Amino acid sequence: MPIFTDTSQMQRAEIADPDGNTVECIIIPVAVPVSEVAAELAEYDATSGTHPLAAQSKPIARAVLDALKVTVSP
């Protein structure tokens, strides 16, 4: 099962960014099946400049961008 979002739970909110500034954001719940967590993390190296691999990051990026598209579409 792929990583996916639940657009029914998306919401706008003002939250603090890492610098403490308040930013209006769209909160997107991203669902990762528990059965896939170990495999996703096994291939990820946070210290490498070449990770995550495109094969790993593209499905996550698509899920998030598709959810944003649903939110901002007329």
C-alpha positions in Angstrom: 0.0 0.0 0.0 1.4 3.4 -0.9 1.9 6.5 1.3 -1.2 8.7 1.0 -3.0 11.7 2.5 -6.4 12.1 4.0 -7.8 15.3 2.4 -10.9 15.2 4.6 -8.7 16.0 7.6 -6.7 18.9 6.0 -7.0 22.2 7.7 -5.7 25.7 7.6 -3.9 26.9 10.8 -1.4 29.4 12.0 1.6 27.6 13.5 5.1 28.6 14.5 7.9 27.8 12.1 11.3 26.5 13.4 12.4 30.2 13.9 9.3 30.9 16.0 7.5 33.0 13.4 3.8 32.5 13.0 2.9 31.2 9.5 -0.5 30.5 8.0 -0.2 26.9 6.8 -2.2 24.0 5.4 -1.9 20.9 7.6 -1.9 17.7 5.5 -2.1 14.4 7.3 0.3 12.0 5.6 -0.4 8.3 6.2 2.4 5.7 6.1 1.2 2.2 6.6 3.0 0.7 9.6 4.0 -2.3 7.5 6.1 0.0 5.3 7.8 2.1 7.9 10.8 -0.2 8.4 11.4 -0.5 4.6 11.2 3.3 4.1 13.7 4.0 7.0 16.1 1.2 6.0 16.9 2.9 2.7 17.1 6.5 4.2 20.4 8.1 5.3 19.9 11.5 6.7 23.6 12.2 6.6 23.9 11.6 2.8 23.4 14.4 0.3 22.0 11.9 -2.1 19.1 10.7 0.1 16.2 10.2 -0.1 16.4 8.6 -3.4 13.9 9.8 -6.1 12.1 6.4 -5.9 11.5 7.0 -2.2 10.7 10.7 -2.2 8.5 11.0 -5.4 5.5 9.0 -4.0 5.6 11.2 -0.8 5.9 14.4 -2.8 3.1 13.4 -5.1 0.8 12.6 -2.2 1.4 16.0 -0.6 1.2 17.9 -3.9 -2.0 16.1 -4.9 -3.6 17.0 -1.6 -2.6 20.7 -2.0 -4.1 20.7 -5.5 -7.4 19.4 -4.0 -7.3 22.2 -1.4 -6.6 25.1 -3.8 -8.6 24.0 -6.8 -11.8 26.0 -7.5 
